[in-house]
Amino acid sequence: MNISDAHIKKWEALISTGELGSVIEQLKSTIPPGMPVLSGKLDEISSEFFRFEKSRLIKPSKWVESQKLLIAKHVTFLVNEIKSGHQTPAVNRTQGINNKLVKEKSMPMIKDKAEFKALINQFFENVLKKEKPNFKTDYNSSFTDGDEKAPLVIDFLNDLQVDLSRKVFVSIGGADGKELLYLLKASGAKFGILLEWDEGWCKKVEEIAPEGITLEAIAGDVWSNRSRCNRLLNSWFDQGLIDGVVITAFSVLHELNNRSDEPEKYNHSELLTKIKGKVFPAYFYSKEPTQLKELQGKYLVSMKKYCDQEDLLQFAKFLHGLHFKHLDKPSESGSDSVLMEAQLAGEVIKKMVYFLRDANVDKLIYEVQECHASLDPEDFKKRLEKIFGKVRVQKSSSETFDRYFRLSGIEIENLDPKITEWVPNPFTIFQAFPKI
């Protein structure tokens, strides 16, 4: 890219004066399509700005202000990435600046087949030794984008015309608390609860909570702490301090049946009912990877760019034994591919894409302990209807997953036409609210 310091300074000046549309249009003519990390992020920002422009005249002023600040943050981040890329020598990777950006985000994508072979062999060796790393804190450090997810919750509640000023927000698995803090600031609410496994995050969140905000950060297993949360909410409700509750969960509920202190007792309905307590009205927003019941049959998967057939088959067998014993076992097909049932194939692909992105054996050992296909969206919707009333459900993809899937070179053959709903990684958004 031919970018001068003058370009950078001009963009920074436009951002400071709020002329975000001008910066986005100039970036479109600057970033070539051959740079998927940069151009993909720009596409996301452009779509985000389009939705903002379309809605800002009919949305509350608080929403307009918070959304504009968020978009400005995203544009500034992208400009800083370009600034860093054109001032710093390129790293010695085949993907050039793309891999440099990935590395700067703590995502040092595996560079070649030899590196993949060494790391996957290390994974199998550690798994056979039954080594389970104490990796929760480092793993959680990658989930620091809660303030980018929170506007989705505010949009949902604003569409329902909910007065948020006296609601309490409960964030399940909210990591560093950015999501919860954003929700409290954007809504004007004074009460919040963070349910987070990591004690370190909880301490930090309580320390940085703004003055005038009552924020309880409860560390440990959310299932074990559900009664404590219940008592807090009921107490605040009885005292007239709150007049409703909003519960949020982003990519956490699907793993609780594997990770809770009592996995044999864990139950989504019991958890959410207990957390909600007697507080009414109650609202719920969640985005989760879910089971794809509509996909049936078997699919051929190969990863010739990084992984040979033997290692792919061994990994598929490992996941089959861990989470998919009810399905047919995976098997070799031809010289490169592995034949497996749809749900197993989806899980293998997702785990491999994240492994390629992170190049981290400990993270993979941690990730395989959970199953993205464990949450049945139809069953979960019925549970939410019994607890909250009405439920909206919609499919959602992941731009980040799609980007790294394309970079991975994974090939899938003999696919059902519905595969477009499967790759990129499908999430399901659940929005629950009272019937009245």
C-alpha positions, 0 to 999 in steps of 0.5 A: 500500500502506498500510504504517506504520513499525510494520509494517516494524519488526514484520516485521524483529523477526520475521525476527531471531527466525526467525519467517519463516512469520509474516512471509510470511503477513503480507506475503501480506495486505499486497501486492496482486496488482496489483504483479507484481514484489513479489507474484511475488517473494513467491510464490517465497519462499512456495514456497521456505519451503513446501519448506523446512518439508516437508524440514527434519525429514529433511534434515541440520542443515547444510542446514536452517541454510543454507536458513533463512539463505537464506530469511531473506535473501530475506524481508529483501530483500523487506521492504527493497523495501517499506520503500524503496517506501513511504518514497520518492516514486514515479517517473514511470513507468506501472508505478509502484513496479514499475518503481522496483524494477526500476530499483533492480535495474539493470533500467530497463525500457523505458517506451514504444514511442518509447523502444523505437524509439530503442534498437532503431534504435541497436542496428541502427546499431551492429550495421551498424558491427560494433561489439562492446562490451567489455562482459564486466565490466558484463555479469557484474555482473548475475550476482551471485545464485550464492548463491541457486543453490548450495542446489540443488546441495547439495540434489542432493548431499544426496539422494545422501547424498554426504560433501562434506567432502573434495570439490573444487568446480569452478564454471564461469563462476561470476562473482563466486564467491558460488556457489562460496563458498556451496558450500564453506561449506555442505559443509565442503569445503576446495578450490575452483576458479573458472573465470571469464572476468573477471580482476577477479572472480577477483582479488576471489574469491581475496582474500575466500576464508576462511582454511583454504580453498584456492581457485584462481580461473583467469581467462580462457577456460574452454576454454583453461584446461581443462588447467590445471584438470586438472593442479590436480585431479589433483595434489590427488587424487594427494596425497590432499587430495580424494576427489571432484569436483563440477562446476557450471555455470549458464547458461554452457555454451550460449554457450561454442561461440560465445565460446571462444577456439577456437569451431571446436574447442570440445566439451562432452565434451572440456571436462568430461572434461578438467576432471574428470581422473582424479578419482573419484567425479565429480558434475555440476550444470547449469541451461541454456537448451536447444533445444526439439526438440519444438516444430515448425512456425511461429508468429506473434509480435507486440509491438504494445505496444513494437515495430512489425512492421518492427523486429521483422522486421528483428531476426528476420532478424538473428538468423536470419542469425546463428544459424538459417540452416538454418531458413526466413526470417521474414516479415511476416504481417498488419499486426502479426505476424512469422511464424517457425519455433519455434526462431527465435521462441523466441530472438527472444522471449527476446532481446526480453524481456531487452532490454525489461527492461534497456533497454541496447543494449550488453547486447543486442549482447552477448546476440545473440552467443550462442544459447540454442537451441544446446544440444541436451538429448538430445545433452548427456545422452548426453555426460554419461552417458559422462563421469559415469554416470547422469544426471537431466534435468528441465525448469525455468522462470524466474520472472523471465523469466515476469514480464517476459514478461507485462509486455512485452505480447508476443503469440503466435498459432497456438501448439502446445499444448506452448507452455506448456513454452516460455513462460516461458523453458525451462531444463533441469537436468542432474544427473550422478553415478556409477553405483555 
